[in-house]
Structure formats: C-alpha cells, structure tokens
C-alpha cells in the first residue's frame, strides 16, 4: 500500500474543513474584540469550537465561598 500523495492530503484536509465548518458546524467564525469593543487588528478568519457542538450551557449562577467570600460560577 502506497502512502497518500500531497494532493490527496490536501483534498482530505479541504473536505474535513468543509465538514467541520459548514456541515457539522463544530467550528464557528469569531471576531476578536479588544477593549472598547474595537475589533482586534490582524485577527480575521478565526474559528473556535461552537458551544452547540460541545453541549455546554451558559451559566449565570454564582456561588459565594463562606470563608473567603469569593464569588465563583456555580
């Protein structure tokens, strides 16, 4: 069995990227924002794992530690 060629690797990676971003939507485009809501320069075309792909839920509850009185996500 011969190893895949560079062209075959490229086809595989392009198809994988298309599935991750368009079909399965595991990776979603993001815009990085700096202070004051200004877009960060040089950060175009970024992707991150989408929350819908992980099953994570935004948590708004907080817990206050009885001894240190620090607030943490609950």
C-alpha positions in Angstrom: 0.0 0.0 0.0 1.5 3.4 -1.0 1.4 6.4 1.2 -1.0 9.2 0.2 0.3 12.0 -2.0 0.4 15.7 -1.0 -2.5 16.3 -3.4 -4.6 13.6 -1.6 -3.7 15.1 1.8 -4.9 18.5 0.6 -8.2 17.1 -0.7 -8.7 15.3 2.6 -8.0 18.4 4.6 -10.2 20.6 2.5 -13.1 18.2 2.8 -12.5 17.9 6.6 -12.5 21.7 6.9 -15.8 22.0 4.9 -17.5 19.4 7.1 -16.3 20.9 10.4 -17.3 24.5 9.4 -20.4 24.0 7.1 -21.9 20.6 7.6 -21.4 19.8 11.3 -20.8 23.4 12.4 -18.3 22.3 15.0 -16.1 25.3 14.2 -17.8 28.7 14.0 -16.3 32.0 12.9 -15.5 34.6 15.6 -14.3 38.2 15.7 -11.9 39.0 18.4 -12.8 42.3 20.2 -10.4 44.4 22.2 -11.1 47.0 24.8 -13.9 49.4 24.0 -15.5 46.9 21.5 -12.9 47.5 18.8 -12.0 44.6 16.5 -8.5 43.3 17.1 -6.3 44.1 14.1 -4.8 41.1 12.2 -7.3 38.6 13.6 -9.6 38.0 10.6 -10.7 34.5 9.6 -10.6 32.9 13.1 -12.7 30.0 14.2 -13.5 28.4 17.6 -15.3 25.3 18.8 -19.0 26.3 18.9 -20.9 25.8 22.2 -23.7 23.9 20.4 -21.1 21.3 19.4 -19.9 20.8 23.0 -23.2 20.7 24.9 -22.0 23.5 27.2 -24.6 25.8 28.6 -24.0 29.4 29.7 -24.1 29.6 33.5 -25.3 32.8 35.2 -25.4 31.5 38.8 -22.7 32.4 41.3 -21.5 30.8 44.5 -20.1 32.8 47.4 -17.5 31.0 49.4 -18.3 31.1 53.1 -14.7 31.6 54.3 -13.0 33.6 51.5 -16.2 35.3 50.4 -15.1 35.0 46.8 -17.7 34.6 44.1 -17.3 31.8 41.5 -19.5 30.3 38.8 -21.9 27.8 40.4 
